[in-house]
């Protein structure tokens, strides 16, 4: 493990928790948009699309909380395998969050 591994894990932990918070707020916004459409005049297909967009946002949200838990585990245990999983999980989290954002922009705006 590198000499700065503790700093890296602390940064990944903080960034993962912050990203989880941002995702949670955004997912709540998407679900509230779906709930605010008047069901009498809005096609069910439109409402289901917004609900699906919110549900797909749960994937990076859960991954960000899982990565924060891995970081905390490494801070408590110090295993090299957990360190590698924490850093790899954060890269995966960044990719999934970017894909989720691009998907929403391309298909929903």
C-alpha positions in Angstrom: 0.0 0.0 0.0 1.2 3.5 -0.7 2.4 5.8 2.1 -0.6 8.1 1.6 -3.2 5.3 1.8 -4.9 6.7 4.8 -5.3 10.1 3.2 -6.7 8.4 0.0 -9.2 6.4 2.0 -10.3 9.4 4.0 -10.8 11.4 0.8 -12.7 8.5 -0.9 -14.9 8.1 2.3 -15.8 11.8 2.3 -16.4 12.0 -1.4 -18.6 8.8 -1.4 -20.7 10.1 1.5 -21.1 13.5 -0.2 -22.0 11.9 -3.5 -24.6 9.7 -1.8 -26.2 12.9 -0.3 -26.3 14.6 -3.7 -27.8 11.5 -5.4 -30.4 11.1 -2.6 -31.6 14.7 -3.1 -31.7 14.3 -6.9 -33.5 10.9 -6.7 -36.1 12.5 -4.4 -36.5 15.4 -6.9 -37.1 12.9 -9.7 -39.7 10.9 -7.7 -41.5 14.1 -6.6 -41.7 15.1 -10.3 -43.3 11.8 -11.1 -45.7 12.2 -8.2 -46.7 15.8 -9.2 -47.9 14.9 -12.7 -51.7 15.0 -12.7 -52.7 11.3 -13.3 -55.9 12.3 -15.1 -54.1 14.2 -17.9 -50.6 12.6 -17.9 -50.0 9.4 -19.7 -48.9 6.5 -17.4 -45.9 5.9 -19.6 -44.5 9.3 -18.8 -45.0 8.8 -15.0 -43.4 5.3 -15.3 -40.4 6.8 -17.1 -39.7 9.2 -14.3 -40.2 6.5 -11.7 -37.7 4.3 -13.5 -35.2 7.2 -13.7 -35.5 7.5 -9.9 -35.2 3.8 -9.3 -32.0 3.6 -11.5 -30.5 6.3 -9.4 -30.6 4.0 -6.4 -27.8 1.9 -7.9 -25.0 4.6 -7.6 -26.5 5.8 -4.3 -26.2 2.3 -2.8 -22.7 1.9 -4.3 -21.6 5.2 -2.8 -22.7 4.1 0.7 -21.1 0.7 0.2 -17.8 2.4 -0.8 -18.0 4.6 2.3 -18.5 1.5 4.4 -15.5 -0.2 2.8 -13.4 2.9 3.5 -14.5 2.9 7.1 -13.7 -0.8 7.3 -10.2 -0.2 6.0 -9.7 2.6 8.5 -10.6 0.1 11.3 -8.9 -3.0 9.9 -6.2 -1.9 7.4 -6.4 -4.8 5.0 -4.7 -4.3 1.6 -7.5 -6.1 -0.1 -10.1 -3.7 1.4 -8.0 -0.7 0.4 -7.9 -1.9 -3.2 -11.7 -2.6 -3.1 -12.3 0.9 -1.7 -10.3 2.6 -4.4 -11.7 0.4 -7.2 -15.2 0.9 -5.9 -14.8 4.6 -6.0 -13.7 4.6 -9.6 -16.7 2.4 -10.5 -18.9 4.8 -8.6 -17.6 7.7 -10.6 -18.3 5.9 -13.9 -21.8 4.8 -12.9 -22.7 8.2 -11.7 -21.5 9.8 -14.9 -23.4 7.3 -17.0 -26.5 7.9 -14.9 -26.2 11.6 -15.4 -25.6 11.3 -19.1 -28.5 8.9 -19.5 -30.9 11.3 -17.8 -29.8 14.2 -19.8 -30.0 12.4 -23.1 -33.3 10.6 -22.6 -35.2 13.0 -20.2 -34.3 16.5 -21.2 
